Amino acid sequence: MRYGIFSDTHANLDALETVLRAFDRERVDALVCLGDTVGYGAQPNECCELVRKNARHTTLGNHDAAVAGRMDYSYYYDAAREALDLHSSILSEDNLEWLKSLTYQEKDGETHFCHGSPVDLEEFEYIFSVEQAATCIPIWERLGQATFIGHSHLCKSFAIGRERVYEVVTKEFEVHPEFRYIISVGSVGQPRDHDPRASYTIYDTDRGHFWFKRVEYNINAAAQKIFSDHRLSDSFGARLFAGV
């Protein structure tokens, strides 16, 4: 199986459409979305509809959960909370029902998918450091060969041994049976690693091979849609140019 895996679109339709075209060129067998289709950006309905149409599996992200009334987000900073309030008010009934139906985790054999750390799925904890990845050692036996996560908006991967964790620093690699892997796939619509290009990933289970990928998209178009909607913070558009 050749998976195309992506996450954290955050209502950025320009980035999502570009990534979906890239997946077409990659000739993947199935697409998997790791959540946070909504939040921050200007086109939540359009992004929900594209993900619903194209992804075989979609897991629940924290922004999805907030908009769908499945978690308390009163402690989010003002601009993020206001964007979630806005999206909750403008999403179609079908898209809201879809967000309400999403699961915290999906599994295809030894390949697992979730939004945050697999240790406690409903807490949406981050994994972007060796120390954070090490919290998965106690559940080593329950992990799949590869577990794909989003949430941090960073491209990171970790090989989990029974007693130690190693960061994998290459953009492509083969998985080895003595390890379990936690792979953070970056963000389609709001990268935060100082690379503004949209992130997506490929995992070939037959070959045991993984790739991080990036693709340029029309950032100015996505940002202008945010700037023109005065209900959204301009910072959400400005940060797209810097990838932060």
C-alpha positions in Angstrom: 0.0 0.0 0.0 1.3 3.4 -0.9 -0.2 6.0 1.4 -0.4 9.8 0.9 -0.5 11.3 4.4 -1.2 14.9 5.3 -2.4 17.0 8.2 -3.2 20.5 9.5 -4.8 22.0 6.4 -6.3 24.8 8.6 -8.8 26.0 6.0 -6.1 26.8 3.5 -7.7 25.7 0.3 -4.9 26.9 -2.0 -2.4 24.8 -0.2 -4.7 21.8 0.0 -5.6 21.8 -3.7 -1.9 22.0 -4.5 -1.1 19.0 -2.2 -3.9 16.9 -3.7 -2.5 17.5 -7.2 0.9 16.5 -5.9 -0.6 13.2 -4.6 -2.1 12.6 -8.0 1.4 12.8 -9.5 2.7 10.5 -6.7 0.2 7.8 -7.7 -0.7 6.9 -4.1 -3.2 4.1 -3.3 -5.0 5.9 -0.5 -5.0 9.3 1.2 -5.1 9.8 5.0 -5.8 13.1 6.7 -4.6 13.4 10.3 -6.9 16.2 11.3 -7.2 20.0 11.8 -8.9 20.7 8.5 -10.4 23.8 10.1 -9.1 26.7 12.2 -7.1 29.8 11.3 -7.8 30.0 7.5 -10.5 31.5 5.3 -12.1 28.5 3.6 -13.2 25.8 6.1 -16.2 24.5 4.2 -14.3 24.0 1.0 -11.4 22.2 2.7 -13.8 19.9 4.7 -15.5 19.0 1.4 -12.2 18.2 -0.4 -10.9 16.1 2.5 -14.3 14.2 2.8 -14.2 13.5 -0.9 -10.5 12.4 -1.2 -9.3 10.8 2.1 -9.9 7.2 2.9 -9.4 7.9 6.6 -9.5 11.2 8.6 -8.7 11.4 12.3 -9.9 14.1 14.7 -7.7 17.1 15.3 -8.0 19.5 18.3 -9.3 22.3 16.1 -11.8 19.9 14.6 -12.9 18.8 18.1 -13.2 22.4 19.2 -15.4 23.4 16.3 -17.5 20.3 16.6 -18.2 21.0 20.3 -16.2 18.0 21.4 -13.7 19.8 23.6 -13.3 23.0 25.7 -11.2 25.6 23.9 -11.9 28.6 26.1 -8.2 28.7 27.1 -7.0 29.2 23.5 -5.5 32.6 22.8 -8.0 35.1 21.6 -7.4 35.1 17.8 -7.4 31.3 17.6 -10.5 31.0 19.7 -12.3 33.7 17.6 -11.4 31.8 14.4 -12.8 28.6 15.8 -16.0 30.4 16.8 -16.3 31.8 13.3 -15.8 28.4 11.7 -18.3 26.8 13.9 -20.8 29.4 12.8 -20.2 29.1 9.1 -19.6 25.4 8.5 -22.4 23.6 6.8 -24.5 21.1 8.8 -23.0 18.2 6.8 -19.4 19.3 7.5 -20.2 19.8 11.2 -21.7 16.4 11.4 -18.6 14.9 9.7 -16.3 16.6 12.2 -18.5 15.2 15.0 -18.1 11.7 13.6 -14.3 11.6 13.3 -12.4 9.1 15.4 -9.3 9.8 17.4 -7.3 7.0 15.8 -7.4 4.9 12.7 -5.4 1.7 12.1 -4.6 -0.2 8.9 -2.7 -3.2 10.3 0.7 -2.1 11.5 0.2 1.5 10.2 -1.6 3.8 12.7 -2.9 7.3 12.3 -3.8 10.0 14.9 -3.5 13.7 15.4 -1.3 14.0 18.5 0.6 11.6 20.7 -0.8 8.1 20.7 -0.2 7.8 24.5 -3.5 9.6 25.4 -5.4 10.4 22.2 -7.9 12.8 23.7 -5.2 15.0 25.2 -3.6 16.0 21.9 -0.1 16.1 23.3 2.8 17.2 21.1 5.6 15.0 19.9 8.4 17.0 18.3 11.4 16.1 20.5 13.2 13.0 21.6 12.0 13.5 25.2 8.3 13.7 24.1 8.8 10.7 21.8 10.2 8.7 24.8 6.7 8.9 26.5 5.7 6.2 23.9 8.2 3.6 25.3 5.7 2.3 27.9 3.2 1.6 25.1 5.8 0.1 22.7 3.9 -3.2 22.3 0.7 -1.3 21.3 2.3 0.9 18.7 2.1 0.0 15.0 5.3 -0.3 13.0 4.7 3.3 12.0 2.4 5.8 13.7 1.7 9.0 11.8 0.8 12.2 13.6 0.2 15.9 13.0 -0.5 18.7 15.4 3.0 20.3 15.8 3.1 21.5 12.1 6.7 20.2 12.1 8.3 17.5 10.0 9.9 15.1 12.6 10.5 11.4 12.9 11.6 9.2 15.7 12.6 5.5 16.0 11.3 4.1 19.2 13.3 1.3 20.8 12.3 -0.6 23.8 14.6 1.4 26.0 15.7 4.4 23.9 14.5 6.8 21.2 16.5 8.1 18.2 15.6 11.0 16.0 15.6 10.2 12.3 17.0 13.3 10.6 16.8 12.3 6.9 13.9 13.3 4.6 13.4 9.7 3.5 14.3 6.4 5.2 13.4 2.8 5.5 11.7 1.5 8.6 13.4 -1.4 10.5 11.4 -4.1 12.4 13.3 -3.6 15.7 11.9 -0.2 16.1 8.5 1.5 16.2 8.3 4.9 14.4 6.5 8.1 15.3 6.4 10.4 12.3 5.1 13.9 12.4 4.0 14.9 8.9 4.1 18.7 9.1 1.3 21.0 7.9 -0.4 21.5 4.6 -1.8 24.9 5.4 0.3 26.5 8.1 3.9 25.1 8.3 5.9 26.2 11.3 9.4 25.1 10.4 10.4 28.3 8.6 9.7 26.7 5.2 6.4 28.1 3.9 5.9 25.3 1.3 3.1 22.9 2.0 4.0 19.6 3.6 2.9 16.1 2.6 4.3 12.6 3.0 4.4 9.2 1.3 4.6 5.9 3.0 5.0 2.6 1.1 4.2 -0.3 3.4 5.4 -2.9 0.9 8.9 -1.4 0.7 8.9 -0.1 4.2 9.9 3.3 2.9 8.9 6.8 3.9 9.3 10.3 2.3 8.8 13.8 3.5 7.7 16.1 0.6 7.2 19.8 0.1 5.4 21.8 -2.6 5.1 25.5 -3.4 1.6 26.9 -3.6 0.1 30.4 -4.0 0.7 31.8 -0.6 -0.3 35.3 -1.5 -3.7 34.1 -2.7 -4.3 32.2 0.6 -3.1 35.2 2.7 -5.2 37.7 0.9 -8.3 35.7 1.6 -7.5 35.9 5.3 -6.7 39.7 5.1 -10.0 40.4 3.3 -12.0 38.6 6.0 -11.9 41.1 8.9 -13.2 38.4 11.3 -9.9 36.7 11.1 -6.6 37.9 12.5 -4.1 39.2 9.9 -1.4 37.3 11.7 -2.8 34.1 10.3 -2.1 35.3 6.8 1.2 37.0 7.5 2.8 33.9 9.1 2.1 31.9 5.9 4.9 33.8 4.1 7.5 33.0 6.7 6.3 29.4 7.5 6.0 30.1 11.3 
